């Protein structure tokens, strides 16, 4: 088992924004989905902390939860997906305005081509309709399955390749965040 503090510095996951790989995104989804049901801490990148054992929720007064609130208010699965999107991509979903700008027709941007399962769980969790979002329990189960598949693929190949972190592509930014592209 990897000691995450050897790969990333201990502290809030928000400090890793734009620097994590697919496996780490799945690990965050797994660890936080498993612990969030028993926690009273609102999920956001500033309340997700990393240490040797993985990721956990911890109080952090810096947390700005408005960017991680669903259209109807707080939703743990929506907040987790929005947080992982930020930590993986380095940019907030919906221009940092959270679900307040989302409607039933708002497209959910993908994080990176080729990560179909990860893109799917994030999009499903960010669904406008709360009844169509996966539960934290199902997110944890899907993440566990994906982590096992990644470990199996790695052991079969015998390689220690670590996927490169995701960076927003110009096409992705222009489609969903045209004002960012205008600043370039």
Residue frames as a rotation matrix with the C-alpha (Angstrom) as fourth column:
UNK 1
0.577 0.816 0.000 0.00
0.816 -0.577 0.000 0.00
0.000 0.000 -1.000 0.00
UNK 2
-0.146 -0.613 0.776 1.26
0.572 -0.693 -0.439 3.44
0.807 0.380 0.452 -0.92
UNK 3
-0.110 0.064 -0.992 1.97
0.870 -0.476 -0.127 5.94
-0.480 -0.877 -0.003 1.82
UNK 4
0.579 0.477 0.662 0.30
0.782 -0.554 -0.285 9.02
0.231 0.683 -0.693 0.43
UNK 5
0.896 -0.267 -0.355 2.52
-0.057 -0.862 0.504 11.42
-0.440 -0.431 -0.788 2.37
UNK 6
-0.131 -0.953 0.274 5.48
0.362 0.212 0.908 10.06
-0.923 0.218 0.318 0.38
UNK 7
-0.307 0.107 0.946 3.74
0.952 0.025 0.306 11.03
0.009 0.994 -0.110 -2.86
UNK 8
0.183 0.467 0.865 1.95
0.339 -0.856 0.390 14.19
0.923 0.222 -0.315 -1.69
UNK 9
-0.822 -0.462 0.333 2.53
-0.116 -0.437 -0.892 16.56
0.557 -0.772 0.306 1.23
UNK 10
-0.435 0.683 -0.587 0.31
0.898 0.375 -0.229 16.08
0.064 -0.627 -0.776 4.27
UNK 11
-0.837 0.232 -0.496 -2.41
-0.035 -0.927 -0.374 18.70
-0.546 -0.295 0.784 4.64
UNK 12
0.147 0.978 -0.147 -5.54
-0.254 -0.106 -0.961 19.81
-0.956 0.179 0.233 2.83
UNK 13
-0.052 -0.088 0.995 -6.17
0.768 0.633 0.097 18.23
-0.638 0.769 0.035 -0.57
UNK 14
0.907 0.411 -0.089 -6.85
0.279 -0.747 -0.604 21.70
-0.315 0.523 -0.792 -1.98
UNK 15
0.318 -0.878 -0.358 -3.07
-0.548 -0.479 0.686 22.18
-0.774 -0.022 -0.633 -2.07
UNK 16
-0.469 -0.484 0.739 -2.89
0.221 0.746 0.629 19.37
-0.855 0.458 -0.243 -4.66
UNK 17
0.501 0.833 -0.233 -5.24
-0.032 -0.251 -0.967 21.09
-0.865 0.492 -0.099 -7.12
UNK 18
0.801 -0.084 -0.592 -4.37
-0.597 -0.162 -0.785 20.06
-0.030 0.983 -0.180 -10.68
UNK 19
-0.143 -0.989 -0.048 -1.58
-0.974 0.149 -0.170 17.74
0.175 0.022 -0.984 -9.54
UNK 20
-0.169 0.090 0.981 -3.25
-0.550 0.818 -0.170 14.39
-0.818 -0.569 -0.089 -8.84
UNK 21
-0.878 -0.133 -0.460 -3.54
-0.459 0.507 0.729 11.32
0.137 0.851 -0.506 -11.05
UNK 22
-0.092 0.909 -0.406 -6.53
-0.560 0.290 0.776 9.09
0.824 0.299 0.482 -11.75
UNK 23
-0.183 -0.023 -0.983 -5.69
0.529 0.840 -0.119 6.61
0.828 -0.542 -0.142 -8.97
UNK 24
-0.932 -0.202 -0.301 -5.54
0.362 -0.470 -0.805 9.39
0.021 -0.859 0.511 -6.40
UNK 25
-0.616 0.784 0.081 -8.90
-0.719 -0.601 0.348 10.77
0.321 0.156 0.934 -7.58
UNK 26
0.119 0.655 -0.746 -10.44
-0.156 0.755 0.637 7.32
0.981 0.041 0.192 -7.08
UNK 27
-0.480 -0.363 -0.799 -8.78
0.684 0.416 -0.599 7.02
0.549 -0.834 0.049 -3.67
UNK 28
-0.973 0.193 0.127 -10.27
-0.231 -0.836 -0.498 10.36
0.010 -0.514 0.858 -2.57
UNK 29
-0.197 0.958 -0.210 -13.71
-0.744 -0.007 0.668 9.28
0.638 0.288 0.714 -3.78
UNK 30
0.040 0.160 -0.986 -13.36
0.250 0.954 0.165 5.97
0.967 -0.253 -0.002 -1.92
UNK 31
-0.683 -0.442 -0.581 -11.99
0.632 0.040 -0.774 7.28
0.366 -0.896 0.252 1.37
UNK 32
-0.938 0.331 0.106 -14.26
-0.346 -0.865 -0.363 10.30
-0.028 -0.378 0.926 1.69
UNK 33
-0.158 0.928 -0.337 -17.43
-0.636 0.165 0.754 8.50
0.756 0.333 0.564 0.55
UNK 34
-0.069 0.082 -0.994 -16.80
0.455 0.890 0.042 5.83
0.888 -0.449 -0.099 3.20
UNK 35
-0.667 -0.304 -0.680 -16.27
0.740 -0.162 -0.653 8.33
0.088 -0.939 0.333 6.01
UNK 36
-0.876 0.260 0.406 -18.67
-0.163 -0.952 0.258 11.15
0.454 0.159 0.877 5.09
UNK 37
0.029 0.960 -0.277 -21.80
0.128 0.272 0.954 9.39
0.991 -0.063 -0.115 6.36
UNK 38
0.390 0.077 -0.918 -20.50
0.872 0.288 0.395 9.45
0.295 -0.954 0.045 9.92
UNK 39
-0.662 -0.707 -0.251 -19.02
0.746 -0.655 -0.120 12.94
-0.079 -0.266 0.961 9.77
UNK 40
0.484 0.787 -0.382 -20.69
0.725 -0.605 -0.329 16.28
-0.490 -0.117 -0.864 10.38
UNK 41
-0.297 -0.694 -0.656 -17.99
0.048 -0.697 0.716 18.05
-0.954 0.181 0.240 8.37
UNK 42
0.780 0.564 -0.270 -19.11
-0.183 -0.207 -0.961 19.53
-0.598 0.799 -0.058 5.05
UNK 43
0.226 -0.692 0.686 -17.10
0.768 0.560 0.311 18.17
-0.599 0.456 0.658 2.13
UNK 44
0.984 -0.118 -0.136 -14.91
-0.179 -0.722 -0.668 20.60
-0.019 0.681 -0.732 0.20
UNK 45
0.521 -0.836 -0.175 -11.25
0.266 0.354 -0.896 20.50
0.811 0.420 0.407 -0.90
UNK 46
-0.196 -0.619 0.761 -10.18
-0.554 -0.570 -0.607 22.38
0.809 -0.540 -0.232 2.23
UNK 47
0.267 0.320 0.909 -11.79
-0.946 0.266 0.184 19.80
-0.183 -0.909 0.374 4.55
UNK 48
0.982 -0.099 -0.160 -10.31
0.046 0.952 -0.302 16.78
0.182 0.290 0.940 2.75
UNK 49
0.438 -0.866 0.242 -6.95
-0.864 -0.331 0.380 16.05
-0.249 -0.376 -0.893 4.36
UNK 50
0.668 -0.342 -0.661 -4.19
-0.197 0.775 -0.600 13.66
0.717 0.531 0.451 3.36
UNK 51
0.299 -0.672 0.677 -1.91
-0.901 0.034 0.432 11.63
-0.314 -0.740 -0.595 5.61
UNK 52
-0.696 -0.718 -0.008 -0.11
-0.685 0.661 0.308 8.28
-0.215 0.220 -0.951 5.50
UNK 53
-0.632 0.483 0.606 -3.32
0.209 0.859 -0.467 6.29
-0.746 -0.169 -0.644 5.61
UNK 54
-0.429 0.480 0.765 -5.09
0.890 0.082 0.448 8.15
0.152 0.873 -0.463 2.80
UNK 55
-0.725 0.265 0.636 -7.75
-0.057 -0.943 0.328 10.84
0.687 0.202 0.698 2.82
UNK 56
-0.357 0.621 -0.698 -10.08
0.932 0.283 -0.225 11.90
0.059 -0.731 -0.680 5.62
UNK 57
0.325 0.540 0.776 -12.38
0.364 -0.829 0.425 14.76
0.873 0.145 -0.466 6.53
UNK 58
-0.309 -0.416 -0.855 -11.16
0.951 -0.167 -0.262 17.28
-0.034 -0.894 0.447 9.09
UNK 59
0.716 0.571 -0.401 -12.35
0.595 -0.800 -0.077 20.68
-0.365 -0.183 -0.913 10.27
UNK 60
-0.540 -0.813 0.218 -10.78
0.831 -0.473 0.292 23.59
-0.135 0.339 0.931 8.48
UNK 61
0.111 0.634 -0.766 -12.10
0.500 -0.701 -0.508 27.10
-0.859 -0.327 -0.395 8.97
UNK 62
-0.663 -0.418 -0.621 -10.74
-0.292 -0.619 0.729 28.16
-0.689 0.665 0.289 5.56
UNK 63
-0.734 0.336 0.590 -13.30
0.613 0.702 0.364 26.05
-0.292 0.629 -0.721 3.75
UNK 64
-0.614 0.596 -0.518 -15.58
-0.661 -0.747 -0.075 28.00
-0.432 0.296 0.852 1.40
UNK 65
-0.659 0.361 0.660 -18.44
0.291 0.931 -0.219 25.58
-0.694 0.048 -0.719 0.98
UNK 66
0.196 0.817 -0.543 -20.60
-0.350 -0.459 -0.817 27.73
-0.916 0.350 0.196 -1.31
UNK 67
-0.199 -0.352 -0.914 -18.67
-0.976 -0.011 0.217 26.50
-0.086 0.936 -0.342 -4.36
UNK 68
-0.920 -0.229 -0.317 -19.46
-0.251 0.967 0.030 22.92
0.300 0.108 -0.948 -3.36
UNK 69
-0.516 0.832 0.205 -23.20
-0.199 0.117 -0.973 23.21
-0.834 -0.542 0.105 -2.71
UNK 70
-0.711 0.372 0.596 -25.70
0.688 0.542 0.482 21.51
-0.143 0.753 -0.642 -4.99
UNK 71
-0.665 0.502 0.553 -28.57
0.076 -0.691 0.718 23.45
0.743 0.520 0.422 -6.57
UNK 72
0.384 0.912 -0.142 -30.91
0.198 0.069 0.978 22.47
0.902 -0.404 -0.154 -3.72
UNK 73
0.706 -0.249 0.663 -28.34
-0.701 -0.380 0.604 23.12
0.101 -0.891 -0.443 -0.95
UNK 74
-0.270 -0.913 0.307 -25.79
-0.933 0.327 0.152 20.82
-0.239 -0.245 -0.940 0.63
UNK 75
0.921 0.367 -0.132 -25.49
-0.389 0.892 -0.232 17.32
0.033 0.265 0.964 -0.84
UNK 76
0.365 -0.834 0.414 -22.56
-0.365 0.281 0.888 15.12
-0.857 -0.475 -0.202 0.19
UNK 77
0.219 -0.298 0.929 -22.30
0.722 0.690 0.051 13.29
-0.656 0.660 0.366 -3.14
UNK 78
0.837 0.098 0.539 -22.51
0.465 -0.647 -0.605 16.57
0.290 0.756 -0.586 -5.12
UNK 79
0.832 -0.540 0.131 -19.92
-0.535 -0.713 0.453 18.22
-0.151 -0.447 -0.882 -2.84
UNK 80
0.281 -0.743 0.608 -17.58
0.034 0.641 0.767 15.23
-0.959 -0.195 0.205 -3.14
UNK 81
0.388 -0.086 0.917 -17.78
0.886 0.307 -0.346 15.25
-0.252 0.948 0.196 -6.94
UNK 82
0.918 -0.036 0.396 -17.25
0.114 -0.931 -0.348 19.02
0.381 0.364 -0.850 -7.14
UNK 83
0.685 -0.699 0.206 -14.29
-0.513 -0.262 0.817 18.70
-0.517 -0.665 -0.538 -4.76
UNK 84
0.172 -0.620 0.766 -12.65
0.436 0.745 0.505 15.89
-0.883 0.247 0.398 -6.74
UNK 85
0.685 0.105 0.721 -13.22
0.716 -0.277 -0.641 17.86
0.132 0.955 -0.264 -9.94
UNK 86
0.915 -0.343 0.213 -11.35
-0.363 -0.930 0.059 20.81
0.178 -0.131 -0.975 -8.40
UNK 87
0.446 -0.791 0.420 -8.54
-0.401 0.242 0.883 18.70
-0.800 -0.562 -0.209 -6.93
UNK 88
0.237 -0.312 0.920 -8.07
0.676 0.733 0.075 16.80
-0.698 0.605 0.384 -10.22
UNK 89
0.474 0.079 0.877 -8.43
0.842 -0.331 -0.425 19.72
0.257 0.940 -0.223 -12.65
UNK 90
-0.595 -0.698 -0.399 -7.22
0.787 -0.608 -0.109 22.67
-0.167 -0.378 0.911 -10.58
UNK 91
-0.876 0.422 0.235 -10.34
-0.310 -0.864 0.397 24.68
0.370 0.275 0.887 -11.46
UNK 92
-0.674 0.697 0.244 -13.77
-0.168 0.176 -0.970 24.83
-0.719 -0.695 -0.002 -9.85
UNK 93
-0.603 0.599 0.526 -16.84
0.797 0.468 0.381 23.44
-0.018 0.649 -0.760 -11.55
UNK 94
0.373 0.856 0.357 -19.28
0.876 -0.451 0.168 26.04
0.305 0.251 -0.919 -12.89
UNK 95
0.056 -0.459 0.887 -16.82
0.200 -0.865 -0.460 28.93
0.978 0.203 0.044 -12.51
UNK 96
-0.847 -0.456 -0.272 -16.66
0.314 -0.017 -0.949 28.44
0.428 -0.890 0.158 -8.74
UNK 97
-0.570 0.705 0.422 -20.31
-0.761 -0.647 0.053 29.32
0.311 -0.291 0.905 -8.26
UNK 98
-0.874 0.163 0.458 -21.38
-0.152 0.804 -0.575 25.80
-0.462 -0.572 -0.678 -7.40
UNK 99
-0.637 0.683 0.358 -24.85
0.763 0.624 0.166 24.50
-0.109 0.379 -0.919 -7.98
UNK 100
-0.146 0.608 -0.780 -26.37
0.266 -0.735 -0.623 27.97
-0.953 -0.299 -0.055 -7.74
UNK 101
-0.274 -0.004 -0.962 -25.83
-0.783 -0.579 0.226 28.37
-0.558 0.815 0.156 -11.50
UNK 102
-0.989 -0.124 0.074 -26.76
-0.071 0.862 0.501 24.81
-0.126 0.491 -0.862 -12.46
UNK 103
-0.016 0.999 -0.042 -30.06
-0.895 -0.034 -0.444 23.88
-0.445 0.031 0.895 -14.06
UNK 104
0.466 0.302 0.832 -31.40
-0.112 0.953 -0.283 20.69
-0.878 0.039 0.477 -15.61
UNK 105
0.970 -0.052 0.236 -29.79
0.241 0.163 -0.957 21.53
0.011 0.985 0.171 -18.97
UNK 106
0.585 -0.811 -0.008 -26.35
-0.783 -0.567 0.256 22.56
-0.212 -0.144 -0.967 -17.70
UNK 107
0.696 -0.393 -0.601 -23.67
-0.096 0.778 -0.621 20.38
0.712 0.490 0.504 -19.34
UNK 108
0.838 -0.503 0.210 -21.22
-0.149 0.161 0.976 18.72
-0.525 -0.849 0.060 -16.96
UNK 109
0.470 -0.722 -0.508 -17.68
-0.840 -0.189 -0.509 19.13
0.272 0.666 -0.695 -18.33
UNK 110
0.883 -0.287 -0.372 -15.48
0.313 0.950 0.012 16.05
0.350 -0.127 0.928 -18.53
UNK 111
0.752 -0.651 -0.103 -12.21
-0.177 -0.350 0.920 16.05
-0.635 -0.674 -0.378 -16.64
UNK 112
-0.310 -0.861 -0.402 -10.05
-0.757 -0.032 0.652 14.31
-0.575 0.507 -0.642 -19.22
UNK 113
0.442 0.404 -0.801 -10.59
-0.847 0.482 -0.224 12.18
0.296 0.778 0.555 -22.33
UNK 114
-0.152 -0.511 -0.846 -10.02
-0.310 0.837 -0.450 8.48
0.938 0.194 -0.286 -21.75
UNK 115
-0.990 -0.121 0.071 -11.15
-0.100 0.246 -0.964 8.44
0.099 -0.962 -0.255 -18.13
UNK 116
-0.440 0.894 -0.090 -14.67
-0.189 0.006 0.982 7.29
0.878 0.449 0.166 -18.86
UNK 117
0.036 0.470 -0.882 -15.43
0.761 0.559 0.329 5.71
0.648 -0.683 -0.338 -15.48
UNK 118
-0.595 -0.324 -0.736 -14.10
0.751 -0.550 -0.365 8.68
-0.286 -0.770 0.570 -13.52
UNK 119
-0.957 0.283 0.065 -15.90
-0.220 -0.851 0.477 11.18
0.190 0.442 0.877 -15.75
UNK 120
-0.293 0.902 -0.317 -19.09
0.108 0.361 0.926 9.15
0.950 0.237 -0.203 -15.39
UNK 121
-0.048 0.280 -0.959 -19.13
0.958 0.284 0.035 8.99
0.282 -0.917 -0.282 -11.58
UNK 122
-0.825 -0.259 -0.502 -18.36
0.406 -0.889 -0.209 12.71
-0.392 -0.376 0.839 -11.34
UNK 123
-0.835 0.549 0.033 -21.09
-0.317 -0.530 0.787 13.61
0.450 0.647 0.616 -13.85
UNK 124
-0.130 0.815 -0.565 -23.61
0.440 0.558 0.703 11.31
0.888 -0.158 -0.431 -12.15
UNK 125
-0.233 -0.037 -0.972 -22.80
0.972 -0.054 -0.231 12.82
-0.044 -0.998 0.048 -8.75
UNK 126
-0.884 -0.110 -0.454 -23.19
0.117 -0.993 0.013 16.35
-0.452 -0.042 0.891 -10.14
UNK 127
-0.563 0.747 0.353 -26.60
0.694 0.195 0.693 15.54
0.449 0.635 -0.629 -11.60
UNK 128
-0.707 0.358 0.610 -29.05
-0.378 -0.920 0.102 18.43
0.598 -0.158 0.786 -11.17
UNK 129
0.392 0.920 -0.021 -31.72
-0.560 0.256 0.788 16.06
0.730 -0.297 0.616 -9.84
UNK 130
-0.260 -0.553 0.791 -30.76
-0.965 0.146 -0.216 14.79
0.004 -0.820 -0.572 -6.35
UNK 131
0.516 0.546 0.660 -32.79
-0.559 0.798 -0.223 11.61
-0.649 -0.255 0.717 -6.86
UNK 132
0.968 -0.166 -0.186 -30.55
-0.077 0.511 -0.856 10.65
0.238 0.844 0.482 -9.80
UNK 133
0.173 -0.956 0.238 -27.26
-0.863 -0.263 -0.431 11.02
0.474 -0.131 -0.871 -7.89
UNK 134
0.088 -0.214 -0.973 -25.45
0.211 0.959 -0.191 7.97
0.974 -0.188 0.129 -6.55
UNK 135
0.981 0.187 0.046 -25.32
-0.023 -0.126 0.992 7.45
0.191 -0.974 -0.119 -2.80
UNK 136
0.293 -0.915 0.276 -22.04
-0.956 -0.286 0.067 7.77
0.018 -0.283 -0.959 -0.93
UNK 137
0.199 -0.159 0.967 -22.14
-0.359 0.906 0.223 4.01
-0.912 -0.392 0.124 -0.42
UNK 138
0.817 0.130 0.562 -22.38
0.423 0.528 -0.737 3.35
-0.393 0.839 0.376 -4.15
UNK 139
0.789 -0.614 0.004 -19.63
-0.496 -0.642 -0.585 5.90
0.362 0.459 -0.811 -4.88
UNK 140
0.121 -0.762 0.636 -17.35
-0.895 0.193 0.402 4.07
-0.430 -0.618 -0.658 -2.41
UNK 141
0.380 0.084 0.921 -18.17
0.058 0.992 -0.114 0.69
-0.923 0.097 0.372 -3.99
UNK 142
0.972 -0.028 0.234 -17.51
0.233 -0.051 -0.971 1.94
0.039 0.998 -0.043 -7.53
UNK 143
0.573 -0.804 0.156 -14.26
-0.776 -0.594 -0.213 3.60
0.264 0.001 -0.964 -6.42
UNK 144
0.158 -0.499 0.852 -13.11
-0.613 0.627 0.481 0.41
-0.774 -0.598 -0.207 -4.69
UNK 145
0.667 0.162 0.727 -13.77
0.383 0.763 -0.521 -1.60
-0.639 0.626 0.447 -7.87
UNK 146
0.937 -0.322 0.136 -11.87
-0.042 -0.490 -0.871 0.95
0.347 0.810 -0.472 -10.00
UNK 147
0.364 -0.838 0.406 -8.92
-0.925 -0.276 0.259 0.96
-0.105 -0.470 -0.876 -7.58
UNK 148
0.256 -0.218 0.942 -8.78
-0.166 0.950 0.265 -2.84
-0.952 -0.224 0.207 -7.76
UNK 149
0.861 0.097 0.500 -8.83
0.454 0.298 -0.840 -2.73
-0.230 0.950 0.213 -11.57
UNK 150
0.773 -0.627 0.097 -6.04
-0.513 -0.707 -0.487 -0.14
0.373 0.327 -0.868 -11.63
UNK 151
0.170 -0.717 0.676 -3.94
-0.835 0.259 0.485 -2.26
-0.523 -0.647 -0.555 -9.24
UNK 152
0.463 0.077 0.883 -4.60
0.190 0.964 -0.184 -5.38
-0.866 0.253 0.432 -11.30
UNK 153
0.968 -0.091 0.235 -3.66
0.214 -0.195 -0.957 -3.65
0.133 0.977 -0.169 -14.55
UNK 154
0.543 -0.811 0.218 -0.48
-0.822 -0.567 -0.061 -2.32
0.173 -0.146 -0.974 -12.96
UNK 155
0.094 -0.525 0.846 0.57
-0.586 0.658 0.473 -5.73
-0.805 -0.540 -0.246 -11.62
UNK 156
0.691 0.211 0.691 -0.21
0.365 0.723 -0.586 -7.44
-0.623 0.658 0.423 -14.95
UNK 157
0.923 -0.350 0.160 1.93
-0.017 -0.453 -0.891 -4.96
0.385 0.820 -0.424 -16.86
UNK 158
0.452 -0.782 -0.430 4.73
0.892 0.391 0.227 -5.12
-0.010 -0.486 0.874 -14.30
UNK 159
-0.263 -0.520 0.813 5.28
0.535 -0.779 -0.326 -1.43
0.803 0.349 0.483 -14.80
UNK 160
-0.243 0.134 -0.961 5.37
0.902 -0.334 -0.275 1.28
-0.358 -0.933 -0.040 -12.21
UNK 161
-0.696 0.029 0.717 4.00
0.471 -0.736 0.487 3.90
0.541 0.677 0.499 -14.57
UNK 162
-0.381 0.596 -0.706 2.16
0.619 -0.403 -0.674 6.72
-0.686 -0.694 -0.216 -12.84
UNK 163
0.189 0.512 0.838 -0.33
0.960 -0.276 -0.047 8.50
0.207 0.813 -0.544 -15.08
UNK 164
-0.810 -0.478 0.339 0.37
0.447 -0.878 -0.171 12.17
0.380 0.013 0.925 -15.64
UNK 165
-0.521 0.652 -0.551 -1.81
0.397 -0.387 -0.832 14.66
-0.756 -0.652 -0.057 -13.79
UNK 166
0.114 0.675 0.729 -4.72
0.993 -0.059 -0.101 16.09
-0.025 0.736 -0.677 -15.71
UNK 167
-0.753 -0.256 -0.607 -4.50
0.244 -0.964 0.105 19.56
-0.612 -0.069 0.788 -17.11
UNK 168
0.322 0.931 -0.172 -7.43
0.141 -0.226 -0.964 21.41
-0.936 0.286 -0.204 -18.63
UNK 169
-0.432 -0.406 0.805 -7.34
0.845 0.129 0.518 21.32
-0.314 0.905 0.288 -22.40
UNK 170
-0.933 0.058 -0.356 -7.95
-0.143 -0.966 0.216 24.48
-0.331 0.253 0.909 -24.38
UNK 171
-0.670 0.718 -0.186 -10.95
-0.103 0.159 0.982 22.87
0.735 0.677 -0.033 -26.06
UNK 172
-0.185 0.584 -0.791 -12.47
0.880 0.457 0.131 21.85
0.438 -0.672 -0.598 -22.74
UNK 173
-0.567 -0.085 -0.820 -11.91
0.600 -0.724 -0.340 25.31
-0.565 -0.685 0.461 -21.26
UNK 174
-0.970 0.166 -0.176 -13.24
-0.240 -0.757 0.608 27.13
-0.032 0.632 0.774 -24.30
UNK 175
-0.505 0.826 -0.252 -16.40
0.238 0.414 0.879 25.04
0.830 0.383 -0.405 -24.40
UNK 176
0.241 0.650 -0.721 -17.26
0.836 0.238 0.495 25.39
0.493 -0.721 -0.486 -20.73
UNK 177
0.389 -0.177 -0.904 -15.30
0.650 -0.642 0.406 28.43
-0.652 -0.746 -0.135 -19.57
UNK 178
0.454 -0.200 0.868 -14.99
0.811 -0.312 -0.496 30.86
0.370 0.929 0.021 -22.50
UNK 179
0.942 -0.086 0.323 -14.09
-0.169 -0.956 0.238 33.79
0.288 -0.279 -0.916 -20.24
UNK 180
0.567 -0.803 0.185 -10.95
0.051 0.259 0.965 31.96
-0.822 -0.537 0.188 -19.10
UNK 181
0.129 -0.505 0.854 -9.85
0.929 0.362 0.074 31.54
-0.346 0.784 0.516 -22.70
UNK 182
0.754 0.197 0.626 -10.47
0.466 -0.833 -0.298 35.23
0.463 0.516 -0.721 -23.43
UNK 183
0.904 -0.427 0.006 -7.91
-0.275 -0.571 0.774 36.11
-0.327 -0.702 -0.633 -20.76
UNK 184
0.384 -0.795 0.470 -5.16
0.592 0.603 0.535 34.17
-0.708 0.073 0.703 -22.57
